[in-house]
């Protein structure tokens, strides 16, 4: 199968089976890109970092980025179109019929069932990405001896998140402060390279 068609169909599938936004697509994105050999675990973390640090929806940024990496501008276009098209089609259909069926018990039950599944997908992505970032050599009891930097980074990130969360800082301020802290840490400490 030609790469452009493969990019379109793969991201169409990801877009079609993603409920709950971009973060819920991460497990499917990881599975597909790893299975096709388009990216390793460390590269996926880089894709996430670039997608999160650029304006726009997460899913679109991820698909555009990997499409561009694999096949240039046409690859980016095919991957982006693939991930957007299912949502566009579903929204057109839902907009026409949802008002009629929103009080239907089956529809309400379906929506109630999707909520925990979405939370599970997001939690799976958080754990998978967290393990790749903070335990690049795999999770084991040896991490407490060999990966002190990553453990301290995790604790610092958690404490920073909690402070930011309870102080109710604006998300843009959190992003800017996190970038400054990351750049400072990169200059002050010899941050080990992320490798899987």
N, C-alpha and C positions, 0 to 999 in steps of 0.2 A: 504494500500500500504506500502511495506517495506520502512523504512527510507532511505536506500541507494538509492533506485530507485526514491523516492520522491526528494531527494537532486539532483540527476542527472537531472530529468525531469524539476524541478523548475529552476535550473541554466541554463539548455538548453534553456528554454523559455526566460529567462532573456538575455542570449547571443544572441538568435535569433532576439529579438526585440530591441536590443540596437544599435542605430546609433549615432556616434559621440564620441565614447570613453567611458571610465569608469565612468566619472562624469554624463554622460547622463543616465547611468543605475541606478543611485541612487533612483529616484522616484519608478521605477519598483522593485528594490531591497527592498526598504522600504515596499512597498505594499505587496510583497510576503512574506517577513519574518514576518511582523506583522500579516498577515492573517493566517499564519501557526503556529503562536505562538512560533517561533524560537527565537525571540528577541523582546525586548521593545525598545522604542525610545532611552533611555539612552544607551542601549547595542549597538544599531546601531551606535551611536556616537563613542563608544569604538571600534567597528569594523572598522570604518572609520579612527580613529586615528592610530590603529595598522597597517592597510593597507597602510596608507600614510607614516608611519615611517619605512617601510621595503622596500628593493629594489624590483623592478619588477612592472609589470603592475597592476594598481589599481583594475580592475575587477577580475583578477586572485587572487590577494591577498585577496580580500573580500570573494570570493567564497571558497578559501582554508581555510580561518580563520573560517568561519561559519560552513563549513563541518567538520573541526577538532573539533570545539566546540560541535557539535551535535552528531557526530558518530566516532570520532577518525580518525586514518590514512585513513581508507577506505572511511569514509565520506568526508575527504578532497580530496581524489583522485576522487571520484564520482562528487563532486561539481565542482572541477576544470575542469575535463573532460567535464562536462556539459556546462560550460560557454565558454570553448575554442572551442569546436567542431563546433558550428554554424559558427563562424568566419572563421575557417579553411576551411569548406565546401564552404562558399560563396567566399572566396578569390580564391580557386581553380577554381571555375566557372568563376568569374569575370576576372581572369588572362587570361582565354582562350578567352573570348568574348569581353572584354571592348575595346580593340583596334579597333574592327570592328564597335562598336556602340557609341563610345565616342562623335562623332559629331552628333549623332541622336538627333532631337529636343525633343523627348519624354524622352530620358535618361538625357539630359541636364536639362529639366524641372523637372524631378524627383529629381535630385541632388540639384537644386535650391530650391525646396520645402522642402527638408530635412534639409537644413541649419537653417532656422528659428525654425523648430521643435526641433532641437538639442539644440539651444540656449535656447529655452523655457524650455526644460527638465533640463538643467544645472541650469538655474535660479530658477526653482522649487526646485531643490535639495539644492541650496544655501540658499534659504529662509527657507525651512523646517529644515535643519540642524542648520542654524543660530538661528531660534526660539527655537529649543531644547536646544542649548548651552547657548544662552544669555537670554532666557526667560523660564527657566525650569518649572515654575508654570503657564505658559500660558501668552499670550500677552494681556495686558490690560493697562488702564491708571494708575493702581495701581503700575505698574512696576517701575515708577519713584520714588515711595516711598519705596517699599519693596525690590527692586532688584538693589540697587545702585552699588553693587559690579559688577554685570553682565553688567550694563550700562557702568561703567568705563572701564571694560575689553573690551567691544565692541569698545569704543572710542579709547582706547589704541591700540587695534589690527588694527583698521582702519588707525590711524595715522602712525603706524609702517609700514603697507602695503604701504601707499602712499610714505613714505620716502624711503623705499626699492625700490619701483617701479621707482621713478623718479631719484634715484641715480644710477639705472641700476646695482645693485649688483648681483652677481652670485647667482643662486637659491640655491646652496649648502651652501653658506654663510648665506643666509636667513634662511634656515632650521636649521643650527647650532645655529645662534643667537636666533631664536625663541625658540629652546629647552632650551638654557641657560636662557632666560628670563622667560620661564615657570617654570623651576626648581627653579629659584631664587624667583619667586612669590609664589611658593608652600611652600618654607621655611620661607619667610618673612611675609606672610599673611596667615591667616586661611581661605583657599579657601573653600567655601561651597561645599558640595558634590553635584554632578549632580544627580538629581532624577526627575523622571517624574511620 
